[in-house]
Amino acid sequence: MPSERPILIAGGGPVGLVTALALAQQGFEVRVFEAERRIDDSPRAATTHAATLEMLEGLGLVEEVTRRGLIEPRFRVWDRASHEIIAEFDFGILKSDTRFPYVVQCEQHKLAALALERLRALPNAAVTFAARVTGLAQDDLGVTAEVETSDGARRVLGAYLIGADGGRSTVRKALGIEFEGYTHPERFLVLSTPEALGAEFAECSRNYFSDPDEWAALFKVTGDDGRGLWRVVFPARPNESDEQAFAENMVQARLQRFFPKSGAYRVVHRNIYHVHQRVAASFRRGRVFLVGDAAHVNNPLGGLGLNFGIHDGVDLCGLLARVTRKDAAASILDEYDRFRRPLNVEYVQQQTIANKKRLEEKDPAIRAKNHAALRATAADPAAHRAYLLKASLLESVRNRNAGECAGATPR
Ligand SMILES: Cc1cc2nc3c(=O)[nH]c(=O)nc-3n(C[C@H](O)[C@H](O)[C@H](O)COP(=O)(O)OP(=O)(O)OC[C@H]3O[C@@H](n4cnc5c(N)ncnc54)[C@H](O)[C@@H]3O)c2cc1C
């Protein structure tokens, strides 16, 4: 084993479990503590980009993720009022850049369940559910996590601790690290229905609708029965309560306004989320690292948050493996915060903020300018490719591998 003490992971969400698998496959002893009794299956991430598919291939997961999901090479940006396609983007243009010139729409709980299955087959990994990390201490030799279970509290010793415990991260708070940024005033309402919302929209699994009054996003996922589910994301009105947003008449009115049809829609999930743009002031303190939503959160327009979180875990695993095998000095761990934080700001925060602004813009002149710019980008092969290299996070991974990053703090 590369280290005597195990690596501890707080949080068995998709990022914690995929990070655990990456580490366990490198031979590390890994212990994951998940506060809940089971994997959270609420409808959140589904879009898995090319850069992430490449990493999942390295972990032996890509075939199964693709089998459990659906392949979609395109996405469309529509003008909601006129039902006109403003621009269509096709990841197929990246066929010389990646083996995966498309996204795979696979719900995050399926990815988490798959990683868990693989971890359970490895003797050097253990995942404990209903085990909440409540505190930590560290010194030069290791880290101690306080873990609370139904049998009481205990202390667990590790070589390192990885906080993969989501946006409200206890680990981040225990380290006293600021979560810098802001919270959007409106929450996002997600409705899922097995019924397609209009034949023209059903041609593509990823659709974004620009509208000055109520933007929307529409995605297809396979669903638990594999028959397909459509998810619509709307901004909730500021101050709209859960009860108001979930009320059957409000839900039907929203969907019918979006795409009228005779009869009611069958709605199988109603969820509402607070949406933030926040980045931890530091992704590392000593032997403790933050990955995934514990380190950064963003709006879901572009499908980037989980993707970048997986990249965090794979990046960190590579650094820890080099240090533990003595291929590199421990100072190389500084690269984790030095690169990942600015890369998140440049590729995830900036793109998701711009995507939201473009969809919700109210000023007709700015809307027209934005739409013209999108059309021009889609029409020019070089600009189209450059846009998708960013949107797929391939460019961020390339820059990281080349040791280049605009905002990286100097050594
Ligand atoms: C509507 C919506 C759509 C989205 N779509 C996309 C998309 O298409 N693509 C994309 O890349 N991203 C998307 N995202 C973002 C994505 O869902 C998150 O980035 C992702 O869930 C982050 O995974 P995580 O494992 O870091 O955190 P989480 O999924 O929040 O998991 C954290 C885990 O830690 C556990 N935990 C918390 N505290 C403790 C503790 N103290 N001790 C132990 N365990 C603890 C929790 O129970 C949880 O299981 C979307 C988000 C939303 C809301």
The ligand as an SDF file (V2000), in Angstrom:
LIG
                    3D

 53 58  0  0  0  0  0  0  0  0999 V2000
  -30.9090   20.8880  -10.8200 C   0  0  0  0  0  0  0  0  0  0  0  0
  -29.4330   20.6060  -10.8810 C   0  0  0  0  0  0  0  0  0  0  0  0
  -28.8790   20.1260  -12.0580 C   0  0  0  0  0  0  0  0  0  0  0  0
  -27.5160   19.8990  -12.1530 C   0  0  0  0  0  0  0  0  0  0  0  0
  -27.0110   19.4420  -13.3370 N   0  0  0  0  0  0  0  0  0  0  0  0
  -25.6790   19.2390  -13.4590 C   0  0  0  0  0  0  0  0  0  0  0  0
  -25.1310   18.6770  -14.6480 C   0  0  0  0  0  0  0  0  0  0  0  0
  -25.8710   18.3650  -15.6100 O   0  0  0  0  0  0  0  0  0  0  0  0
  -23.7930   18.4780  -14.7240 N   0  0  0  0  0  0  0  0  0  0  0  0
  -22.9770   18.7930  -13.6620 C   0  0  0  0  0  0  0  0  0  0  0  0
  -21.7410   18.6160  -13.7970 O   0  0  0  0  0  0  0  0  0  0  0  0
  -23.4500   19.2670  -12.4960 N   0  0  0  0  0  0  0  0  0  0  0  0
  -24.7840   19.4990  -12.3580 C   0  0  0  0  0  0  0  0  0  0  0  0
  -25.2950   19.9060  -11.1660 N   0  0  0  0  0  0  0  0  0  0  0  0
  -24.4090   20.0470   -9.9980 C   0  0  0  0  0  0  0  0  0  0  0  0
  -24.2280   18.7050   -9.2730 C   0  0  0  0  0  0  0  0  0  0  0  0
  -25.4720   18.1930   -8.8710 O   0  0  0  0  0  0  0  0  0  0  0  0
  -23.2990   18.8630   -8.0750 C   0  0  0  0  0  0  0  0  0  0  0  0
  -22.1430   19.5450   -8.4990 O   0  0  0  0  0  0  0  0  0  0  0  0
  -22.9370   17.4990   -7.4660 C   0  0  0  0  0  0  0  0  0  0  0  0
  -23.9960   16.9360   -6.7290 O   0  0  0  0  0  0  0  0  0  0  0  0
  -21.7290   17.6250   -6.5410 C   0  0  0  0  0  0  0  0  0  0  0  0
  -21.4040   16.3610   -6.0270 O   0  0  0  0  0  0  0  0  0  0  0  0
  -20.6630   16.2270   -4.6280 P   0  0  0  0  0  0  0  0  0  0  0  0
  -20.4410   14.7810   -4.4310 O   0  0  0  0  0  0  0  0  0  0  0  0
  -19.5300   17.1810   -4.5700 O   0  0  0  0  0  0  0  0  0  0  0  0
  -21.7220   16.8100   -3.5690 O   0  0  0  0  0  0  0  0  0  0  0  0
  -23.1290   16.2120   -3.1460 P   0  0  0  0  0  0  0  0  0  0  0  0
  -23.8020   15.5820   -4.2950 O   0  0  0  0  0  0  0  0  0  0  0  0
  -23.8310   17.2990   -2.4190 O   0  0  0  0  0  0  0  0  0  0  0  0
  -22.7450   15.0650   -2.1190 O   0  0  0  0  0  0  0  0  0  0  0  0
  -22.2470   15.3610   -0.8330 C   0  0  0  0  0  0  0  0  0  0  0  0
  -22.4870   14.1500    0.0600 C   0  0  0  0  0  0  0  0  0  0  0  0
  -21.8880   14.3960    1.3300 O   0  0  0  0  0  0  0  0  0  0  0  0
  -22.7870   13.9790    2.3460 C   0  0  0  0  0  0  0  0  0  0  0  0
  -22.4530   14.7420    3.5550 N   0  0  0  0  0  0  0  0  0  0  0  0
  -22.7520   16.0370    3.8250 C   0  0  0  0  0  0  0  0  0  0  0  0
  -22.2180   16.4020    5.0220 N   0  0  0  0  0  0  0  0  0  0  0  0
  -21.5620   15.3040    5.4920 C   0  0  0  0  0  0  0  0  0  0  0  0
  -20.7980   15.0520    6.6630 C   0  0  0  0  0  0  0  0  0  0  0  0
  -20.5800   16.0140    7.5710 N   0  0  0  0  0  0  0  0  0  0  0  0
  -20.2640   13.8310    6.8460 N   0  0  0  0  0  0  0  0  0  0  0  0
  -20.4600   12.8410    5.9140 C   0  0  0  0  0  0  0  0  0  0  0  0
  -21.1910   13.0230    4.7860 N   0  0  0  0  0  0  0  0  0  0  0  0
  -21.7060   14.2450    4.5720 C   0  0  0  0  0  0  0  0  0  0  0  0
  -24.1740   14.2550    1.7730 C   0  0  0  0  0  0  0  0  0  0  0  0
  -25.1600   13.4680    2.4210 O   0  0  0  0  0  0  0  0  0  0  0  0
  -23.9740   13.9020    0.3130 C   0  0  0  0  0  0  0  0  0  0  0  0
  -24.2420   12.5410    0.0490 O   0  0  0  0  0  0  0  0  0  0  0  0
  -26.6690   20.1320  -11.0290 C   0  0  0  0  0  0  0  0  0  0  0  0
  -27.2250   20.5960   -9.8310 C   0  0  0  0  0  0  0  0  0  0  0  0
  -28.5970   20.8310   -9.7530 C   0  0  0  0  0  0  0  0  0  0  0  0
  -29.1910   21.3110   -8.4520 C   0  0  0  0  0  0  0  0  0  0  0  0
  1  2  1  0
  2  3  1  0
  2 52  2  0
  3  4  2  0
  4  5  1  0
  4 50  1  0
  5  6  2  0
  6  7  1  0
  6 13  1  0
  7  8  2  0
  7  9  1  0
  9 10  1  0
 10 11  2  0
 10 12  1  0
 12 13  2  0
 13 14  1  0
 14 15  1  0
 14 50  1  0
 15 16  1  0
 16 17  1  0
 16 18  1  0
 18 19  1  0
 18 20  1  0
 20 21  1  0
 20 22  1  0
 22 23  1  0
 23 24  1  0
 24 25  2  0
 24 26  1  0
 24 27  1  0
 27 28  1  0
 28 29  2  0
 28 30  1  0
 28 31  1  0
 31 32  1  0
 32 33  1  0
 33 34  1  0
 33 48  1  0
 34 35  1  0
 35 36  1  0
 35 46  1  0
 36 37  1  0
 36 45  1  0
 37 38  2  0
 38 39  1  0
 39 40  1  0
 39 45  2  0
 40 41  1  0
 40 42  2  0
 42 43  1  0
 43 44  2  0
 44 45  1  0
 46 47  1  0
 46 48  1  0
 48 49  1  0
 50 51  2  0
 51 52  1  0
 52 53  1  0
M  END
$$$$
